[in-house]
Amino acid sequence: MMTPIAQELDAKLRTLDNPTAIALERVVRDAIDLASRESPPLAVWPRDFFDRIRDEWGDDPFERPPQGDLEVREDW
C-alpha cells in the first residue's frame, strides 16, 4: 500500500516528460539519501552537563537586568 505522498509522486511522474521525470527522481533520491544520513550532534556536551550547571547555580534566582533602549540607526 502506497502512502499519499508516494501516490502523489507516482501520479506526477506519469505526467512528466522523460527528462523532467528523471530530474524529479534524482531530487527525491537525493532527499532520501540526505534524510538517511546520521546528523552529527550540534554540540557535544557531557550527558549531565546542564544538570550540573543547574545544581551549581543553586537556588539563587536568575534575573536579567534592564537592557536599556534600543539604538536608533539610520535606514540604509
N, C-alpha and C positions, 0 to 999 in steps of 0.2 A: 504494500500500500504506500503510495507516494504522499508526502506531506504537501500542504498547499503551496509552499514556495517551490518545491520540486515540480509540481504540476504547472505552476506559472512559468517556470523556466523552460520546461519541456514545450509548452504551448508557444512561447516566444521564439524558441529556437526553430520551430516548424515554420514560422512566418518569415524568417530572415533569409537573405541570400547567403550562399555558402561562405564567402569571406567574412561577412559580418557575424555569422553564427560561430565560425572558428574563433574570431576575436572575442566574442562573448564567452565562449567556453574557456578561453585562456584566462580571462579576467576571473571567472568563477574558480577555476583551478588554482590560480594564484591566491585568491582569498581563502580557499580551503587550506592551502599549504601554510599561509600565514597564521590561520587560526589553529593549525595543528602543532605549531612550534610552541615550545615551552617559553613563556615570558620570563626574562630574568627579573629578579626582585628589584624594585626601585631603590631600595636601600637594604643593606644587610645589618640589621640590628639584632643583638642577642635577644633570645625569646622573651626574657623577663625585663628588658631594658626599661620600658615605660612604667612597669610596676615599681621598679627600684627608684626611678625618678620621683614617682608619686610618693613613695614611702619616705624618701629623703626630704621631700618638700615639707612633710609634716602636715599639721592641721592649720597652719597659717593661711589665711585667705589670700588669693591672688587677685589684686585689683590693678587694672590698667589705669595709669594716671591720665588726666585730660591731655589730649593731643594738640590742643590749640586750634587756631583757624587754618583753613586750607589756604595755601599760597595761590594768589591770583596770577595767572600767566597770560601773556599775550597770545591771541589766536595766531596760527601760522597762516 
